[in-house]
């Protein structure tokens, strides 16, 4: 069977369909390419927006290290527009002295072939602004490939504020250590100024004190850094007048911090602007030094950069000035205390010498007076014996007065000699059994006890470390006084002792006539009497001797009493050690 021949136009529909299909695919590819290009443009826009809105400076350089891209942060950081920077070598923003090192490092990195690994230099880097001012930075560099060309991207961060805060913190720390170790005010102030300049990195620091003279002057007491006669030209005052309205005068007068961000434009710095800027000062901070409400002065700190003091730095420097104020006050208080102690020691030494001289005089006088007084007493007694009744009654009376006065003078001299002997020589000491001592005292006073009918008791008394004769003198005097100054009722006298942390506390209580509170101290004064001799015999020296003895041992003696209610005499003897015991055998 034969197949019919195909028509010449039979393949045309099929060809047209293939052509339509290819056309559709072509259109789709074009659309995809256009979309990709649009996405790339949008991506580039976003990337450029990110780059130009970044807070860090971002620069792109070619293999010859010429700048191709310079973002807005870079313009602000380096003080140069992108139009001026593009095409310029990267070294333009590197200090001259580092150019060779910079070229070597960049070339080594570019030749390494590394495209994704990042190299970072975070310590010790400096950059330079268009105006020539250097500043510390952190920088990182990475290598990218665009259109088969290797480019370098450099990201730079200005760390000036951080470095200033770090320096201020180190200054504060070192200054606090100096305050702890300080021994005198001038060297402390000088050391603080040195630390502010050498550690804090500021150009100059000085301390001025407020002088309360007619002009209300400011006296420079310490300085450090580049000064070149600047302080002599200041002619400062803290008075409320033109020269007192500058930062230092105002800080002292008002007690507030004064900050000058730019001396070239600050009106308060007008009088000192030329001298300051000639020495490279551009910003200053003046902090008052205060002791409570008292204004001592101020510390002034100068920096070479405009706006050099940020908020964190200001806070740290305020802490420094507050601590310095406290240190000055503490040193002055310490000095005043030291001077007072020296003055007191001098007075004590003078008093000790005076007392020694007085005791020597009293001893010599009382000793030397005894012989002529014995002669006076002997001859008055002889006159009384030979001429009594042979002259008139007045003569007998006068001779009696003379004899009685001479005898009383003898007693006074003996008492004065006894008092002066207490202070002579060292205090001899040993173990004293106070119970045995009381038995001896009762034996010595037996006649007075029997005559008065007194009842004398004592508790368990201790062994103490003292001089036997002197402690016996104290107890015998106190018990004897209790018998002497009695009322009509039977005298009741009790001697007790108790141990405290630092001493033995003795008490001698009685039911006698008592003593008025206002006379409680008076009775321990030499020759001080509260009663006439006709009422109670004695010269008023016994309690003065007791006081002198007790105080020589480092104790004290006092009385607690009311008139008509008896008295309680108390005294302390410091503890000596393990040799002291309670309740020795009676």
NUTIVO-201011 format. One record per residue (C-alpha): residue number from 1; x, y, z. Coordinates in pm, whole numbers. Example, Ala and Ser with C-alpha at 12.3 -4.5 7.8 and 13.67 -1.06 7.14 Angstrom:
REM NUTIVO-201011
(1 (1230 -450 780))
(2 (1367 -106 714))
REM end
This chain:
REM NUTIVO-201011
(1 (0 0 0))
(2 (148 333 -91))
(3 (179 636 166))
(4 (46 970 43))
(5 (314 1238 -8))
(6 (336 1514 256))
(7 (230 1864 176))
(8 (520 2117 147))
(9 (360 2342 413))
(10 (295 2071 664))
(11 (587 2169 912))
(12 (499 2537 939))
(13 (267 2518 1245))
(14 (528 2323 1432))
(15 (805 2571 1351))
(16 (592 2864 1457))
(17 (519 2697 1791))
(18 (890 2640 1853))
(19 (965 2998 1763))
(20 (697 3124 2002))
(21 (836 2906 2276))
(22 (1189 3036 2223))
(23 (1059 3393 2218))
(24 (878 3342 2547))
(25 (1186 3195 2708))
(26 (1393 3485 2583))
(27 (1148 3737 2728))
(28 (1151 3552 3059))
(29 (1531 3555 3066))
(30 (1536 3926 2991))
(31 (1285 3992 3266))
(32 (1487 3784 3511))
(33 (1802 3970 3411))
(34 (1628 4303 3456))
(35 (1498 4193 3795))
(36 (1844 4076 3896))
(37 (1994 4406 3783))
(38 (1725 4594 3974))
(39 (1790 4383 4283))
(40 (2163 4445 4244))
(41 (2108 4821 4215))
(42 (1881 4813 4520))
(43 (2137 4603 4705))
(44 (2409 4849 4610))
(45 (2190 5136 4728))
(46 (2126 4963 5058))
(47 (2496 4881 5092))
(48 (2591 5240 5014))
(49 (2328 5363 5260))
(50 (2466 5131 5527))
(51 (2823 5234 5451))
(52 (2743 5605 5451))
(53 (2527 5584 5766))
(54 (2783 5375 5957))
(55 (2929 5538 6268))
(56 (3276 5404 6183))
(57 (3479 5549 5900))
(58 (3485 5311 5598))
(59 (3734 5357 5317))
(60 (3800 5148 5004))
(61 (4143 5165 4842))
(62 (4296 5008 4531))
(63 (4617 4811 4510))
(64 (4817 5134 4494))
(65 (4643 5241 4820))
(66 (4453 5527 4660))
(67 (4113 5600 4810))
(68 (3813 5493 4600))
(69 (3534 5532 4855))
(70 (3508 5761 5158))
(71 (3190 5745 5367))
(72 (3019 6022 5568))
(73 (3166 5902 5900))
(74 (3512 5926 5744))
(75 (3439 6283 5634))
(76 (3342 6376 5989))
(77 (3629 6186 6151))
(78 (3909 6317 5930))
(79 (3764 6665 5864))
(80 (3777 6616 5488))
(81 (3506 6579 5221))
(82 (3480 6265 5007))
(83 (3551 6473 4694))
(84 (3881 6588 4843))
(85 (3974 6242 4973))
(86 (3894 6020 4671))
(87 (4201 5963 4462))
(88 (4434 6063 4745))
(89 (4678 5810 4901))
(90 (4564 5648 5224))
(91 (4887 5771 5387))
(92 (4738 6120 5389))
(93 (4558 6019 5710))
(94 (4857 5842 5868))
(95 (5115 6040 6076))
(96 (5432 6103 5876))
(97 (5654 5905 6111))
(98 (5447 5589 6051))
(99 (5436 5601 5668))
(100 (5706 5340 5607))
(101 (5559 5094 5858))
(102 (5210 5149 5718))
(103 (5315 5080 5356))
(104 (5497 4764 5457))
(105 (5201 4623 5649))
(106 (4945 4703 5376))
(107 (5166 4560 5099))
(108 (5229 4241 5294))
(109 (4858 4195 5350))
(110 (4765 4266 4985))
(111 (5026 4019 4859))
(112 (4912 3744 5093))
(113 (4619 3653 4868))
(114 (4383 3641 5161))
(115 (4040 3764 5060))
(116 (3816 3692 5356))
(117 (4046 3687 5657))
(118 (4056 4018 5841))
(119 (4364 4180 5987))
(120 (4310 4410 6285))
(121 (4541 4654 6462))
(122 (4375 4754 6788))
(123 (4655 4895 7001))
(124 (4887 5187 6955))
(125 (4742 5321 6627))
(126 (4724 5692 6554))
(127 (4556 5875 6267))
(128 (4581 6238 6163))
(129 (4296 6476 6077))
(130 (4302 6718 5785))
(131 (4401 6996 6024))
(132 (4705 6800 6146))
(133 (4573 6689 6487))
(134 (4655 6329 6578))
(135 (4406 6101 6753))
(136 (4399 5735 6867))
(137 (4210 5478 6655))
(138 (4121 5114 6622))
(139 (4141 4990 6258))
(140 (4066 4670 6068))
(141 (4143 4586 5704))
(142 (3991 4322 5474))
(143 (4051 4224 5111))
(144 (3769 4194 4856))
(145 (3756 4123 4480))
(146 (3539 4336 4252))
(147 (3541 4293 3872))
(148 (3851 4078 3902))
(149 (4027 4357 4089))
(150 (4152 4321 4444))
(151 (4047 4608 4667))
(152 (4107 4678 5036))
(153 (3838 4793 5275))
(154 (3958 4980 5586))
(155 (3726 5038 5882))
(156 (3846 5300 6136))
(157 (3703 5381 6480))
(158 (3795 5697 6674))
(159 (3869 5592 7036))
(160 (3967 5936 7168))
(161 (3681 5950 7421))
(162 (3751 5597 7543))
(163 (4122 5669 7581))
(164 (4050 5991 7768))
(165 (3812 5809 8003))
(166 (4072 5535 8054))
(167 (4338 5795 8129))
(168 (4106 5978 8366))
(169 (4026 5650 8541))
(170 (4396 5566 8574))
(171 (4460 5918 8702))
(172 (4184 5879 8961))
(173 (4319 5541 9072))
(174 (4680 5663 9099))
(175 (4571 5984 9271))
(176 (4370 5787 9528))
(177 (4678 5578 9600))
(178 (4882 5897 9638))
(179 (4622 6031 9882))
(180 (4653 5718 10097))
(181 (5033 5745 10107))
(182 (5051 6124 10147))
(183 (5248 6261 10442))
(184 (5240 6636 10375))
(185 (5024 6876 10177))
(186 (5277 7037 9933))
(187 (5418 6706 9809))
(188 (5064 6562 9771))
(189 (4949 6855 9553))
(190 (5261 6831 9336))
(191 (5218 6454 9296))
(192 (4850 6492 9197))
(193 (4937 6749 8929))
(194 (5214 6522 8795))
(195 (4974 6226 8774))
(196 (4707 6429 8595))
(197 (4962 6531 8328))
(198 (5177 6217 8299))
(199 (4906 5952 8345))
(200 (4598 6144 8235))
(201 (4768 6281 7925))
(202 (4661 6643 7980))
(203 (4882 6934 7880))
(204 (4897 7114 8215))
(205 (4748 7100 8567))
(206 (4781 7338 8861))
(207 (4630 7396 9205))
(208 (4544 7742 9335))
(209 (4438 7828 9691))
(210 (4193 8103 9778))
(211 (4369 8377 9977))
(212 (4146 8574 10211))
(213 (4325 8904 10160))
(214 (4185 9235 10044))
(215 (4221 9141 9675))
(216 (4093 8784 9727))
(217 (4393 8653 9539))
(218 (4449 8301 9408))
(219 (4787 8160 9516))
(220 (4947 7892 9296))
(221 (5067 7611 9525))
(222 (5145 7329 9276))
(223 (5173 7281 8898))
(224 (5287 7031 8636))
(225 (5311 7015 8256))
(226 (5387 7277 7991))
(227 (5359 7614 8163))
(228 (5629 7853 8028))
(229 (5543 8140 8264))
(230 (5170 8114 8199))
(231 (5070 8108 8567))
(232 (5267 8426 8644))
(233 (5068 8610 8378))
(234 (4727 8507 8512))
(235 (4689 8764 8793))
(236 (4387 8573 8921))
(237 (4131 8669 9184))
(238 (3815 8505 9312))
(239 (3648 8838 9383))
(240 (3322 8927 9208))
(241 (3488 9145 8943))
(242 (3609 9111 8581))
(243 (3927 8909 8651))
(244 (3733 8698 8900))
(245 (3474 8590 8643))
(246 (3708 8353 8463))
(247 (3683 7975 8514))
(248 (3916 7957 8818))
(249 (3777 8259 9003))
(250 (3418 8149 8939))
(251 (3486 7791 9047))
(252 (3633 7909 9377))
(253 (3370 8176 9440))
(254 (3069 7958 9356))
(255 (3200 7611 9441))
(256 (3094 7475 9101))
(257 (3279 7302 8816))
(258 (3366 7531 8524))
(259 (3414 7371 8180))
(260 (3562 7552 7882))
(261 (3524 7345 7564))
(262 (3701 7592 7333))
(263 (3915 7875 7464))
(264 (3903 8043 7121))
(265 (3532 8114 7152))
(266 (3450 8102 7527))
(267 (3384 8463 7642))
(268 (3482 8380 8002))
(269 (3835 8305 7878))
(270 (3879 8629 7685))
(271 (4133 8785 7925))
(272 (4365 8482 7908))
(273 (4290 8350 7556))
(274 (4603 8474 7380))
(275 (4845 8345 7646))
(276 (4665 8010 7670))
(277 (4640 7937 7297))
(278 (5004 8041 7244))
(279 (5097 7747 7470))
(280 (4866 7502 7293))
(281 (4578 7500 7542))
(282 (4233 7468 7383))
(283 (4003 7332 7655))
(284 (4003 7347 8033))
(285 (3820 7212 8332))
(286 (3835 7380 8674))
(287 (3716 7185 8978))
(288 (3666 7347 9321))
(289 (3836 7210 9632))
(290 (3601 7227 9931))
(291 (3597 7132 10298))
(292 (3226 7124 10369))
(293 (3113 7483 10309))
(294 (3470 7618 10315))
(295 (3622 7685 9970))
(296 (3990 7590 9977))
(297 (4074 7664 9613))
(298 (4060 7481 9280))
(299 (4248 7242 9054))
(300 (4268 7352 8688))
(301 (4332 7103 8406))
(302 (4419 7208 8047))
(303 (4397 6993 7730))
(304 (4523 7061 7375))
(305 (4203 6945 7200))
(306 (3873 7128 7157))
(307 (3595 6962 7356))
(308 (3844 6741 7535))
(309 (3627 6662 7840))
(310 (3328 6431 7787))
(311 (3063 6341 8047))
(312 (3239 6027 8175))
(313 (3570 6210 8203))
(314 (3406 6500 8385))
(315 (3251 6262 8637))
(316 (3586 6091 8706))
(317 (3770 6422 8748))
(318 (3500 6544 8987))
(319 (3565 6233 9196))
(320 (3936 6318 9185))
(321 (3876 6675 9311))
(322 (3643 6552 9587))
(323 (3900 6297 9701))
(324 (4176 6558 9685))
(325 (3965 6794 9898))
(326 (3922 6519 10155))
(327 (4295 6443 10145))
(328 (4389 6807 10203))
(329 (4145 6831 10494))
(330 (4272 6506 10646))
(331 (4636 6615 10615))
(332 (4560 6949 10775))
(333 (4372 6779 11060))
(334 (4662 6538 11102))
(335 (4909 6827 11104))
(336 (4702 7022 11357))
(337 (4675 6712 11575))
(338 (5050 6654 11548))
(339 (5119 7015 11642))
(340 (4873 6993 11931))
(341 (5038 6673 12050))
(342 (5381 6833 12025))
(343 (5257 7139 12213))
(344 (5099 6916 12475))
(345 (5415 6709 12506))
(346 (5616 7029 12548))
(347 (5378 7155 12816))
(348 (5381 6819 12991))
(349 (5761 6817 12987))
(350 (5769 7175 13115))
(351 (5515 7087 13383))
(352 (5714 6780 13480))
(353 (6029 6993 13510))
(354 (5839 7255 13704))
(355 (5694 6992 13936))
(356 (6035 6835 13982))
(357 (6184 7176 14062))
(358 (5895 7250 14299))
(359 (5932 6914 14472))
(360 (6306 6969 14501))
(361 (6246 7314 14645))
(362 (5979 7188 14885))
(363 (6205 6906 15000))
(364 (6507 7131 15044))
(365 (6307 7409 15209))
(366 (6126 7180 15451))
(367 (6448 6994 15530))
(368 (6655 7310 15578))
(369 (6384 7485 15784))
(370 (6369 7209 16042))
(371 (6693 7305 16220))
(372 (6620 7677 16275))
(373 (6260 7591 16360))
(374 (6378 7345 16623))
(375 (6586 7628 16770))
(376 (6284 7862 16774))
(377 (6071 7594 16935))
(378 (6335 7515 17198))
(379 (6384 7879 17298))
(380 (6010 7952 17314))
(381 (5967 7652 17540))
(382 (6260 7773 17751))
(383 (6101 8119 17780))
(384 (5773 7961 17882))
(385 (5937 7753 18153))
(386 (6162 8029 18300))
(387 (5938 8332 18282))
(388 (5587 8188 18325))
(389 (5428 8393 18610))
(390 (5725 8624 18640))
(391 (5594 8865 18379))
(392 (5242 8992 18331))
(393 (4952 8785 18195))
(394 (4992 8925 17842))
(395 (5354 8810 17829))
(396 (5255 8455 17929))
(397 (4986 8460 17661))
(398 (5223 8585 17390))
(399 (5487 8327 17480))
(400 (5217 8057 17459))
(401 (5111 8181 17114))
(402 (5472 8172 16991))
(403 (5532 7825 17127))
(404 (5208 7690 16979))
(405 (5281 7850 16641))
(406 (5631 7706 16633))
(407 (5500 7359 16711))
(408 (5231 7389 16441))
(409 (5497 7504 16197))
(410 (5700 7194 16279))
(411 (5399 6974 16194))
(412 (5341 7161 15867))
(413 (5704 7124 15763))
(414 (5699 6752 15846))
(415 (5382 6713 15637))
(416 (5532 6913 15349))
(417 (5843 6700 15364))
(418 (5629 6385 15353))
(419 (5436 6519 15052))
(420 (5751 6611 14861))
(421 (5907 6271 14929))
(422 (5621 6097 14746))
(423 (5737 6242 14414))
(424 (6106 6173 14459))
(425 (6272 5873 14293))
(426 (6118 5580 14111))
(427 (5814 5392 14231))
(428 (5943 5083 14407))
(429 (5704 4791 14369))
(430 (5643 4436 14476))
(431 (5360 4207 14582))
(432 (5154 4355 14864))
(433 (4906 4143 15060))
(434 (4630 4395 15133))
(435 (4467 4168 15396))
(436 (4790 4158 15599))
(437 (4828 4531 15537))
(438 (4483 4600 15686))
(439 (4572 4404 15999))
(440 (4877 4629 16046))
(441 (4669 4942 15988))
(442 (4408 4833 16246))
(443 (4688 4773 16494))
(444 (4834 5118 16428))
(445 (4493 5285 16467))
(446 (4387 5072 16764))
(447 (4385 5367 17009))
(448 (4162 5579 16784))
(449 (3936 5282 16713))
(450 (3900 5204 17083))
(451 (3838 5569 17175))
(452 (3569 5618 16908))
(453 (3416 5270 16934))
(454 (3448 5236 16555))
(455 (3364 4912 16374))
(456 (3613 4854 16089))
(457 (3556 4560 15855))
(458 (3713 4451 15530))
(459 (3638 4184 15272))
(460 (3867 3954 15082))
(461 (4137 4193 14962))
(462 (4380 4110 14681))
(463 (4750 4077 14635))
(464 (4855 4381 14431))
(465 (5175 4502 14271))
(466 (5271 4820 14456))
(467 (5499 4974 14719))
(468 (5402 4850 15066))
(469 (5461 5170 15265))
(470 (5278 5397 15019))
(471 (4967 5177 14990))
(472 (4964 5148 15370))
(473 (4978 5528 15388))
(474 (4676 5559 15157))
(475 (4456 5306 15339))
(476 (4558 5428 15686))
(477 (4480 5788 15591))
(478 (4136 5699 15453))
(479 (4042 5479 15750))
(480 (4180 5739 15994))
(481 (3975 6016 15827))
(482 (3663 5800 15850))
(483 (3719 5770 16226))
(484 (3805 6140 16266))
(485 (3510 6284 16071))
(486 (3243 6080 16249))
(487 (2896 6164 16373))
(488 (2753 6082 16716))
(489 (2650 5736 16598))
(490 (2900 5450 16618))
(491 (3144 5484 16324))
(492 (3093 5201 16070))
(493 (3379 5163 15824))
(494 (3405 4905 15543))
(495 (3705 4842 15314))
(496 (3635 4644 14995))
(497 (3803 4570 14660))
(498 (3682 4431 14329))
(499 (3861 4338 14009))
(500 (3770 4500 13675))
(501 (3918 4449 13329))
(502 (4202 4695 13379))
(503 (4245 4758 13752))
(504 (4153 4689 14114))
(505 (3883 4917 14249))
(506 (3914 4985 14624))
(507 (3646 5157 14833))
(508 (3649 5286 15193))
(509 (3290 5357 15308))
(510 (3180 5525 15631))
(511 (2871 5671 15797))
(512 (3041 5997 15895))
(513 (2955 6362 15845))
(514 (2987 6346 15465))
(515 (3114 6601 15215))
(516 (2928 6849 14995))
(517 (2955 6754 14622))
(518 (3105 7093 14533))
(519 (3395 7019 14769))
(520 (3467 6672 14628))
(521 (3774 6790 14436))
(522 (3881 7059 14677))
(523 (3965 6814 14956))
(524 (4252 6662 14752))
(525 (4438 6995 14728))
(526 (4743 7049 14953))
(527 (4662 7227 15285))
(528 (4296 7260 15181))
(529 (4068 7226 15484))
(530 (3687 7224 15505))
(531 (3673 7263 15884))
(532 (3841 7476 16149))
(533 (4126 7325 16349))
(534 (3922 7361 16665))
(535 (3664 7120 16516))
(536 (3896 6865 16356))
(537 (4276 6858 16391))
(538 (4513 6824 16096))
(539 (4675 7030 15822))
(540 (4475 6911 15519))
(541 (4761 6733 15348))
(542 (4670 6366 15398))
(543 (4431 6335 15101))
(544 (4673 6529 14877))
(545 (4940 6269 14961))
(546 (4691 5987 14884))
(547 (4611 6144 14546))
(548 (4978 6184 14459))
(549 (5056 5822 14549))
(550 (4762 5675 14354))
(551 (4832 5885 14043))
(552 (5196 5775 14045))
(553 (5070 5419 13995))
(554 (4849 5530 13704))
(555 (4527 5514 13906))
(556 (4283 5778 14026))
(557 (4106 5862 14351))
(558 (3771 6030 14414))
(559 (3490 6057 14669))
(560 (3114 5997 14646))
(561 (2933 6167 14932))
(562 (2647 6382 15057))
(563 (2653 6590 15378))
(564 (2522 6384 15672))
(565 (2510 6059 15468))
(566 (2866 5934 15500))
(567 (3134 5909 15234))
(568 (3273 5648 14996))
(569 (3635 5710 14898))
(570 (3738 5508 14592))
(571 (4070 5456 14418))
(572 (4206 5233 14144))
(573 (4534 5044 14111))
(574 (4609 4915 13757))
(575 (4648 4541 13713))
(576 (5006 4424 13682))
(577 (4978 4062 13573))
(578 (4931 3709 13699))
(579 (5097 3790 14032))
(580 (4778 3966 14143))
(581 (4525 3740 14314))
(582 (4200 3781 14495))
(583 (4133 3666 14850))
(584 (4475 3610 14996))
(585 (4466 3460 15345))
(586 (4359 3695 15625))
REM end
